[in-house]
Amino acid sequence: MLQKEGQVRIPSGCAISAVISTDGTRMTGEKIVESMKPMHERSNGLGGGFAGYGIYPEYKDFFALHIFYDDDACRTDCETYLRSKLEIVREENIPTRKIPQITDEPQIWRYFVTPRHTLLNSMQLDENEFIARIVMHVNTLCDGCHVFSSGKNMGVFKAVGFPEDVGVFYRLEEYGAYAWTAHGRYPTNTPGWWGGAHPFALLDRTVVHNGEISSYDANRRFIEMFGYKCTLMTDTEVITYIMDFLLRKQELTLEEAASVIAAPFWSTIDRKDEAERKKLQYLRTVYPSLLVTGPFSIIVGFEGGLMALNDRLKLRSMVVGEKGDRVFIASEEAAIRAMEPDAENIWAPAGGEPVIVRVKEGAY
């Protein structure tokens, strides 16, 4: 019998989408939610989510922690720990809308915080490393608690459900962001649960991913030597930590980080000019365990920009379009047209070719 799409697992399942205004114009969440509807069949209702940048201008100097709790006891224990490390300037339930499509929700809280400076000074850490360690502590050692967003002036909103329903649930029309990313999940080898939905985040960096990582064990073993803990039962989590390690700790550029996780083949490197060849040889030699193999397309969000990247064989689809000051990225052109029917210059990046879009300096 002929099997129709939607009745069987879709090999290229999962949907990703993004939009950014290079002028720093803030956009409400309706359009990014609309972009996921034409890609509905790429998801199966076991995970959807969004990340917005520039959504908390009134608290832009504070880290915004978004946390799932199983119950009141978990929350009480976690808040006691947080108060021992952080000054909390505001705490509240994240506003949601009750809809029948989203069920079994945990407690969902957010905290605007700043590190206690006496602790920063005594531990001789910068504030980003301090917050990253707190996130790892909570997610590893605090049962029933999960920090799923921890950057400044940005936030992740995710759940078990189809992404278009998740957007309604979190009332994304009430937020304004200069950049949005989105994901619709079709889990293949890992469970569908609230913490396992995309985007994955650490500090201001977020990752949405379509594909499977065959190098996960090698990537995980390497990155966990540097204090990261993979606890979320899905392979995508490791990409988030790899990007944080390369960009924040190793101080690589986005282009260099892309050349690590989607490294060119040695035969390709050999054809480069001398300076480029030496750089690529160095990156492949120093970070061999951070090469991400398997089919993937990812969008990395960060303060002031986005980066889109395919695996070096381009085994997952991704297209880019433009209109005015806005750049659109998605798994399918239909998603871009849902955001902007008159989008122009639609093109597909080559495998391993990073597409980096930044907001004009000072515009956000």
N, C-alpha and C positions, 0 to 999 in steps of 0.2 A: 504494500500500500504506500502511496506517495505521502511522505512526511512533510508537513508544512512548517514554515518558520514559526517558532513559538511553541511547537509541540515537542521539540527536542532541544538539547543543549546547543547553543549557538557557539561555534568554535571561536568566533571573534567577539564574543560577548563582552560586556561592560561598555559603558559610554562615558566619554569625557568631553567637557566643554569649558570654554573660558571667554571672557571679554575684558578688555582693559582700555581705559581712556588715557591716551598719552598726555592730554591736557590736565589730567587729574580731576576731571568732572565726575562727581559722585552720581551713581546710577542705582536706583532701587532694584530689588531682587526679582521683579516680575519677569524680565527678559531672560535672565539666566535659567529661571524655572521653565519658561516656555521652550527653551532650547532643548530640554530633555524629552519633551513629548514626542517629537518625531523619532526618537531613538528608544522608545518604550520597550520594544522587543529585545533590546540588548541587555535589559535588566530582568530580574525575576522576583523582585520585591524583597530581597534579603539584604538590601543596603542601598542607601542613597545619602548624598550629602553635598554641602556647599562650603566654600570659604570666601569671606568678604574682607577686603582691605580698605582701611579708612573709615570703618564703621563706628569707631568710638572716639571722635575728635575731642570730646569734652574730657576724656580720660587718656589722651594719647601718650602721656608720659608714664603710664602705669601698665604693668603686665596684666592682661585679661586672662584669668584662668577659667576655662569651662570644664566642669567636672560632672561625671555621672556617679550617682550613689545608688546602691541597692536598697538602703533603708536609713532611718534616722540614726541608728547606732553607728553606722559607717560614717555618716556625715559628721557626727559629733567627734568621733575619733580623728578624722581627717582635719577638721577645723582646728582642733587642739594642736595638731602638729603644724599646720600652716601658721597659726598665730605665734608659735615659738620661733618661726623663721622669718615671718613677713609682717609688714604693716598692712592691714586690710582697710582700704578707704571706702569701699562699698561692697556689699554682698547681697545677692538676690536670686530668686528663681529666674531662669531664663524664660521669658514669656513664650507660651505656646498656645496653639488653638486645638481644641479637642475635635478630632475627626475620626470616623470609624476605620479608616485605612491604617492608622497608626495605633498599635496596642502595646500593652506590657511595657510602657515607658518607665525608665528609672526616674529617680529624682534628678533634675537637671539644674545645676546652679552655676553662677558665675561670680567671680571675685576680681576686683581691681586692686592690685597689690604692688608693693615696692619692697625690696629686700631690707632687712634691718641692717643698717650700715655698720653697726658694731660687729656683726657677724661677718659682713663682707671684708672688713678690715682685718679681723683676726684670722680669717681663713685665706686672705690674700687672693680673692677671686674677683673677677669682674661680674657684673650683675647677670649677664647672659649665662655664664657657666653656673652661677648660683641657682638660677631658676631651673636650668636643665637638670641639675642634680636633684632638685626637689621633685620635678616631674618623674624622674626615674625612680625615686624613693617611693612616691605614692603608688605608681603603677606596678611596682614590683612587690612592695611590702605591705601595702594597706588593702586588705581584702575588702571587696565590694566597692572600691573607689577607683575611678579612672579619669585622669586628666587628659582631655582630648583636644585642648587648645591652650596655648600659653604665650602668645606673642603680644606685642603692643599695637594698639589701634587696629586690630584685626580679630577675626573669630571664625571658628569652624562650627557648623551646625549639621549634625548627622544622626541617622536613625536606621532602624530596620523598616524598610518600606521602599516603594518606588520613589525616585527622586522628586517627581512632580508633586507627590503627596508630602514628602518631607519638607519641601519649600513652603507649602501651605501650613503645615504643622508649626513650623518655626516663625511664621509671619514675616517672611523675608521682604515683603513689600514695605515694611516699616524701617528697613535699614538702607543706608546709602553708602556705596562703596565705589572707589575708582577702579577696582578690579574684582572680578568674581571668578571662581572656578567651581566646577560641578562634576559629580560622578554618579552613575547608575551602576550598581554592582550585579554581577552574575557569578557568584562564588563557584569555583570548580573543585579546589582541593582543600578548602578551609571553611569553617562554619560561618553562618550569617548571624551576627550579633551586633549590638549597638556600638561597642568599641571597635569592632572589626570593619565597620563601614568606612568609606573614604569621605573626605580627605584625611590623611594622616598628617600630624603636625608636631613640630618641636620648635619652640620660640616662634619666630615670624615665618618660618618656612613650612609650606604645605605641599603635599604630593597627591595627585590623583593619577590612577594607573589603569590601563587596559592591557591585560596579558598575563603571562605566567613567568616566574623567575626560576629557571632550572639551576641557577648558581646559588640559590638561597642559602644552603648550608655553609658553603665556603664564604659567602658574603657575611653571614651572621657570625660565624666563628671569628672572623677578622675584626668586625666592628665591635663585638662584645669585649675585646681586649682593651678597649678605650673607654669603658664605663657605660656603654649603652646596653640596654636589656630589651630583648625582643619578647614581649609578653602578650601580644594581641592576636595571636593565632592566625596570622595572614602574612604572606610573603612581602607585600608592599611596604610594610612597616620598615623593613631594612633599608629601602631606598631613601626614606626620610632621614634616617640616621647617617647613611653614607653621605648625603648632601650636606648635612650639618657638619660632619667630620671634615669633609674636603673644603667647604667654603668658610666655615667659622674657625675650625681648629688648625687646618693646614693652610688657610688663606689663599686657596686657589681661586682663579677667576671662574665665572660660569662656563666659559668656553673650555677651560682646562678640565673642570669637573666633568663636562660632557664627554671629553676625550678620555676620561678614565672609565666611566660607567658604560659608554658605548664606544669603546676604543676601536680605532681603525685597525684593519688587518695589517700584519707586518708587511705584506706585499704592497699595500697602499702607502704605508709609511715610507717605504724605500723609494717611492716616486716623488716624495716631497723635496723642496729645496733644503739646503743643509740646516739652516736655523730651525725650520719647522720640524724636520726629521729628528734632530737631536732632542727637541722638546717632547715630541710624541714618544720617542724611544725612552726617554727618562720617565714619563708618566706611566707607560706600560710596565717598565721595570720596577718602579717603586711601589705601585699600587696594583699588582696583578690580581690580588684577591678581591678587588672592588669592581672588576669587570662584571657587568650584569648580563648574563646570557639568557636566551629565550626570547620569545616574542613580546615586545612591549611598546606602548606609546605612553608618555607621561607628560603632565603639565606640572611644573614646579612654581608655586607662588612664593613671593618674597616681598619685603617692604620695598615698594616702588617699582615692582615689575613682575613679569612672568617669563618662564622659559619652557618651551615645548621641545620634546625630543623623542625620536623613534629609535628602536634598536637598529644596529648597523645594517641589518638585512631588510629593514622595513617590513616586518611581518605583521604589523598592525596599522590600520588606516589612521590618517590624521591630515586635516586640511586647515588652511589658514586663509582668512579674508580680511578686507579693510573697508572702512567707510568713514570719511572725515578723520576725526582724531581717534577713532576706535579700531582696535584690532581684535579679530575673532578667531578662536581656535576650537576645533571640534573633531570628533570621530567621523562625522559625516557633514557634507555641505548642507543637507536639510536642516541641521541644527543651527548653522550659521544663518540661513535664510529665515528661520523662526525668530532670530534676534534682530536681523536687519535684512528685509527682503531685497534691498538694493545693494547688498554688499558687492564689492568689486575686488579684482585682482585675486580671485580664488586660486590657490595653488597648493600642491602637496610637497612638503619638505622631503628631502632625500633621507635615506637611512643614516643615522648618526649625525645628522646636520642640526645643530641646535638653532632654534628660533627664539631670539631674546628680544623682548619688548620692554622698554622702561618708560616710566612717566617722566616728563620733563622736570629737571631739577627744580626744586622749590614749589612744585605744583600740587603737592599732596601734604 
